[in-house]
Amino acid sequence: MNGKRTITFLAALVLVVFLLISTTTAQAQKVVKWKWMTPLIRPSVQVSTYFEMCKRISERSGGRLVVEPFVFGEHPYKGSDMLGAVRDGLVQMGNTEDVYISSVEPALSIMMVPFMYKSIDHAKKVLEKMIPEVLEPLLNEKYNATLVTNLLITGECVHAKSLLDSFEALKGQKIRVWGKETGDTISLLGGTPVTVAYGELYTAIQRGTINGAMTSMDGAYSSKIHEVAKYVTWWDFAFPWEFTFVNRDALKKLPPDVQKIIFEEGKRCSKIIQRLYETRSPEMLVEVMQKYGVTATALSPEMLKQIQQKIRPVWDDWAKRAGKWGAKALKVYDEVTTSLE
């Protein structure tokens, strides 16, 4: 009788252990699915690297977290919608650029305020301090989000039918702008700001609707506008901030090791794209000079200084619209800039 009881007890114990192992295994293999969304189009030079980031997160997590990427046209959100979509948990990981959200959250567009930065190195130093002191806290407080990738877009130029390296040359020129800051800048420099959709730049310059366009070297190269705009004035008027951010509630639900993987892959992705931007922009300029006979020049130090003096009202207006966060951002900017002088 005791032998039967022993066998029954052992059988029950084995069953319990089996159920515990099965439950633990099932929990360990539970798949969480996330969406990564961007307003960028698929052909954009950096998109393939973002796709690789999503893939590496999925693979390194052992399939516990699967991140599916979506580009413009594959989801319903515009660049300006992305902050709210992540905050409300409609998207777990959002990607955008400050040029899209400057009207929604001006303080996040500190890196695109025209002519604030002397070089990409200056901009990088400012961003490095700006992230922990302004940008990350703002996203935490207002959008329930935290940053995963950070990088600066380089090669912001004016692509036109003539060189625009003096106030005389700018006078009366109809220049395509994006956002209030760039529009006010062109007005203060004597030109006429015009809003034209990115996809219509080529035909607008070709038909004379505009004389030129403010955009990145990558944007101009991709749209082939140098077939009709034979002059590039390398203003480097801004270094727009491009970033990926994640919903904090969604992040907290993941195991610590998976959270770590997300941030590691985000850092890796940022370095790759930043290097790509910095090397590819000048290479693109050389290519269009050779292919289309483009003439290029930069602003003289004297011209740059005069421009900064003329457009100071643009900085002041931005600061007013950005409120307390804008004041904090300007404080960081001044501290970094002073330390580099």
C-alpha distance (Angstrom), angle and dihedral (degrees) to the residues before:
residue distance angle dihedral
M1 . . .
N2 3.80 . .
G3 3.80 89.2 .
K4 3.82 91.3 55.7
R5 3.80 90.9 49.1
T6 3.80 90.2 50.4
I7 3.81 91.6 51.0
T8 3.81 91.4 47.2
F9 3.82 91.2 49.2
L10 3.80 92.2 49.0
A11 3.80 91.1 48.3
A12 3.79 90.5 51.1
L13 3.81 90.9 47.5
V14 3.80 91.4 50.8
L15 3.80 89.7 49.5
V16 3.81 92.2 51.0
V17 3.82 91.9 48.4
F18 3.80 90.0 47.9
L19 3.80 91.7 51.5
L20 3.81 91.8 47.6
I21 3.80 91.8 50.6
S22 3.80 91.6 46.5
T23 3.81 91.9 49.8
T24 3.80 92.7 46.9
T25 3.80 91.4 47.8
A26 3.79 91.8 48.6
Q27 3.79 90.8 50.5
A28 3.80 91.8 47.2
Q29 3.79 90.7 51.2
K30 3.80 95.5 46.1
V31 3.80 108.4 130.5
V32 3.80 120.3 -139.3
K33 3.79 114.9 -162.2
W34 3.80 121.8 -151.6
K35 3.80 133.7 -178.9
W36 3.81 123.7 -137.1
M37 3.81 112.6 -162.9
T38 3.80 134.0 -175.3
P39 3.82 137.0 176.4
L40 3.81 88.1 -135.7
I41 3.79 120.5 108.9
R42 3.79 120.7 -118.4
P43 3.86 96.3 -109.3
S44 3.84 91.9 57.2
V45 3.78 109.4 122.7
Q46 3.83 95.0 -120.2
V47 3.80 100.1 44.4
S48 3.81 95.9 86.0
T49 3.82 89.4 56.5
Y50 3.79 91.1 52.2
F51 3.80 89.4 50.2
E52 3.79 88.8 51.6
M53 3.82 89.5 51.4
C54 3.81 90.9 54.6
K55 3.80 90.7 47.7
R56 3.80 93.9 48.8
I57 3.82 91.8 49.7
S58 3.81 89.5 52.8
E59 3.80 93.2 47.2
R60 3.81 97.4 43.4
S61 3.80 91.5 49.3
G62 3.78 89.0 57.1
G63 3.77 90.0 -117.1
R64 3.80 93.4 -58.1
L65 3.81 89.2 118.4
V66 3.79 118.9 34.4
V67 3.81 114.6 -170.1
E68 3.79 114.5 -163.3
P69 3.84 115.4 -163.4
F70 3.81 125.0 -142.1
V71 3.83 127.4 -172.7
F72 3.81 133.0 -162.1
G73 3.80 110.6 -54.1
E74 3.79 93.0 26.7
H75 3.81 95.3 76.7
P76 3.83 135.3 33.0
Y77 3.82 99.2 -115.7
K78 3.80 130.0 103.5
G79 3.78 121.2 -151.3
S80 3.80 90.6 -98.3
D81 3.83 90.6 53.0
M82 3.79 95.9 56.3
L83 3.81 97.2 85.2
G84 3.80 92.4 55.7
A85 3.80 93.7 41.5
V86 3.81 91.7 57.3
R87 3.80 93.6 40.9
D88 3.81 91.1 53.7
G89 3.81 93.5 45.7
L90 3.80 94.0 -115.1
V91 3.81 87.9 122.7
Q92 3.80 122.9 27.6
M93 3.82 95.6 -158.1
G94 3.80 122.5 25.8
N95 3.78 129.8 -174.1
T96 3.79 124.8 -163.0
E97 3.81 145.8 140.3
D98 3.79 127.7 -115.8
V99 3.81 90.3 -119.5
Y100 3.81 87.5 69.9
I101 3.79 97.1 47.8
S102 3.81 103.7 36.9
S103 3.81 91.8 106.1
V104 3.83 92.5 45.5
E105 3.82 98.4 45.5
P106 3.83 110.8 6.1
A107 3.82 94.3 -176.6
L108 3.80 90.1 65.7
S109 3.81 89.9 59.1
I110 3.81 97.2 64.9
M111 3.82 91.2 119.5
M112 3.81 93.2 58.2
V113 3.81 98.4 50.7
P114 3.84 100.2 123.3
F115 3.80 120.6 -100.0
M116 3.81 97.2 -6.1
Y117 3.80 94.2 121.4
K118 3.77 128.4 64.3
S119 3.80 96.1 -158.9
I120 3.79 144.3 -15.2
D121 3.81 88.9 -91.4
H122 3.81 90.5 54.9
A123 3.82 90.3 48.4
K124 3.81 91.9 48.5
K125 3.79 91.9 52.9
V126 3.79 91.0 50.4
L127 3.81 92.9 47.5
E128 3.81 91.7 48.3
K129 3.81 90.5 60.1
M130 3.80 94.8 33.3
I131 3.81 94.8 60.5
P132 3.84 99.4 63.3
E133 3.81 95.8 33.0
V134 3.82 102.8 42.0
L135 3.79 119.7 -3.8
E136 3.81 100.0 48.0
P137 3.84 94.8 43.2
L138 3.81 91.0 47.8
L139 3.81 92.4 51.4
N140 3.81 90.8 45.8
E141 3.80 94.1 50.4
K142 3.80 102.0 39.7
Y143 3.79 105.8 24.6
N144 3.82 105.7 27.6
A145 3.79 88.2 -124.5
T146 3.78 141.3 123.8
L147 3.80 130.1 -155.9
V148 3.80 124.6 -101.8
T149 3.83 104.5 166.8
N150 3.82 131.4 25.4
L151 3.80 129.4 -178.8
L152 3.80 142.0 145.6
I153 3.80 125.7 -124.4
T154 3.80 113.7 -131.3
G155 3.79 136.0 -163.7
E156 3.82 101.2 53.9
C157 3.81 104.3 174.7
V158 3.78 143.6 157.4
H159 3.80 110.7 -112.7
A160 3.78 110.0 -163.7
K161 3.80 149.9 140.3
S162 3.81 90.3 -93.7
L163 3.79 138.6 21.8
L164 3.80 112.2 -83.9
D165 3.78 101.0 -160.1
S166 3.82 100.1 123.5
F167 3.79 138.7 45.6
E168 3.80 89.5 -114.0
A169 3.79 91.1 55.3
L170 3.82 91.7 48.3
K171 3.79 96.2 50.2
G172 3.80 111.1 117.1
Q173 3.81 94.4 -6.5
K174 3.81 114.8 145.7
I175 3.79 104.9 -133.8
R176 3.78 127.6 -175.8
V177 3.80 110.5 -125.0
W178 3.80 137.7 179.7
G179 3.76 122.1 -142.3
K180 3.77 133.0 -3.1
E181 3.81 95.8 -75.0
T182 3.80 96.4 56.9
G183 3.80 91.2 42.4
D184 3.79 92.6 53.1
T185 3.80 90.1 46.0
I186 3.79 93.9 56.2
S187 3.81 90.9 46.8
L188 3.81 92.5 52.0
L189 3.82 90.5 48.6
G190 3.80 92.2 54.8
G191 3.79 101.0 -99.8
T192 3.79 132.3 112.9
P193 3.82 116.3 -110.5
V194 3.79 115.7 -138.9
T195 3.79 129.2 -175.1
V196 3.80 113.8 -135.8
A197 3.79 127.5 165.1
Y198 3.79 113.2 -109.3
G199 3.81 92.0 -119.0
E200 3.82 90.8 55.8
L201 3.81 98.7 51.7
Y202 3.79 95.1 100.0
T203 3.81 96.2 52.5
A204 3.83 93.0 39.4
I205 3.83 91.5 57.0
Q206 3.80 92.3 39.7
R207 3.82 92.5 53.4
G208 3.79 94.7 41.4
T209 3.79 94.6 -114.7
I210 3.79 84.5 130.6
N211 3.79 131.7 14.9
G212 3.77 95.3 -143.5
A213 3.78 147.6 -22.1
M214 3.79 138.7 -120.0
T215 3.79 107.6 -135.2
S216 3.77 142.0 121.5
M217 3.78 122.5 -77.0
D218 3.80 88.5 -115.3
G219 3.80 92.3 52.3
A220 3.79 93.5 48.7
Y221 3.80 92.4 45.1
S222 3.81 93.2 50.0
S223 3.81 92.3 51.1
K224 3.83 93.2 45.4
I225 3.80 92.3 -132.8
H226 3.79 90.5 150.9
E227 3.76 87.4 79.6
V228 3.83 85.4 73.2
A229 3.82 102.5 19.5
K230 3.80 107.7 60.6
Y231 3.81 98.4 177.3
V232 3.80 130.2 71.7
T233 3.79 121.6 -170.6
W234 3.80 106.9 -167.7
W235 3.79 100.3 -143.0
D236 3.82 98.5 160.5
F237 3.79 83.2 -157.3
A238 3.81 93.9 163.9
F239 3.79 144.4 3.4
P240 3.83 103.0 -142.5
W241 3.79 116.7 -148.9
E242 3.80 117.8 -122.0
F243 3.78 117.2 -169.6
T244 3.79 148.3 164.8
F245 3.79 120.3 -141.0
V246 3.79 133.6 -175.8
N247 3.80 133.6 -145.3
R248 3.82 106.4 -105.1
D249 3.81 95.3 -144.6
A250 3.80 91.3 53.4
L251 3.81 90.0 47.0
K252 3.82 93.5 52.0
K253 3.79 91.1 56.5
L254 3.81 91.5 62.9
P255 3.83 125.0 86.5
P256 3.83 113.1 -97.0
D257 3.81 93.1 -111.6
V258 3.82 91.5 55.0
Q259 3.80 90.8 48.7
K260 3.79 88.3 52.9
I261 3.81 91.0 51.5
I262 3.83 91.1 53.7
F263 3.80 92.9 54.7
E264 3.81 93.4 42.9
E265 3.79 92.2 52.2
G266 3.79 91.1 44.3
K267 3.80 90.5 54.7
R268 3.80 91.2 47.5
C269 3.80 91.3 49.0
S270 3.81 92.4 49.5
K271 3.81 92.8 53.6
I272 3.81 93.1 49.4
I273 3.81 95.3 49.3
Q274 3.81 94.0 42.6
R275 3.79 90.7 53.5
L276 3.80 89.5 46.4
Y277 3.81 92.4 53.1
E278 3.78 94.2 47.3
T279 3.79 95.6 49.2
R280 3.79 99.9 34.1
S281 3.83 98.9 52.0
P282 3.84 96.2 63.5
E283 3.80 90.0 40.0
M284 3.81 89.5 55.4
L285 3.79 90.5 50.9
V286 3.81 91.2 53.8
E287 3.79 90.4 48.0
V288 3.81 94.8 53.2
M289 3.79 91.2 45.1
Q290 3.79 89.4 55.4
K291 3.81 97.4 38.6
Y292 3.82 102.2 39.5
G293 3.80 102.6 21.2
V294 3.80 91.4 -113.3
T295 3.81 118.8 178.8
A296 3.79 115.9 -142.9
T297 3.78 137.0 -171.3
A298 3.79 140.8 160.3
L299 3.79 133.1 -131.8
S300 3.78 117.6 -89.8
P301 3.83 116.5 -118.4
E302 3.81 89.0 -111.9
M303 3.81 92.7 52.2
L304 3.79 91.5 47.3
K305 3.80 91.7 52.0
Q306 3.81 91.5 49.7
I307 3.79 91.4 49.2
Q308 3.80 91.6 51.8
Q309 3.80 89.8 52.6
K310 3.80 93.5 48.2
I311 3.78 96.2 48.9
R312 3.80 98.6 44.4
P313 3.85 88.2 112.2
V314 3.81 87.5 64.6
W315 3.80 90.1 58.8
D316 3.81 91.6 46.7
D317 3.80 93.1 49.1
W318 3.80 91.0 49.2
A319 3.81 90.1 51.3
K320 3.81 91.7 53.1
R321 3.79 92.6 50.8
A322 3.81 92.2 45.1
G323 3.83 92.7 56.4
K324 3.81 121.2 -171.1
W325 3.78 93.1 -11.8
G326 3.79 90.2 52.1
A327 3.80 90.0 52.4
K328 3.80 90.0 52.5
A329 3.81 90.5 48.0
L330 3.81 92.6 51.7
K331 3.80 90.1 48.8
V332 3.81 90.0 55.3
Y333 3.81 90.6 45.6
D334 3.81 91.8 52.1
E335 3.81 93.0 46.7
V336 3.81 93.7 51.2
T337 3.79 94.8 41.5
T338 3.80 92.3 49.8
S339 3.81 91.7 49.1
L340 3.81 90.4 55.0
E341 3.80 96.1 50.7
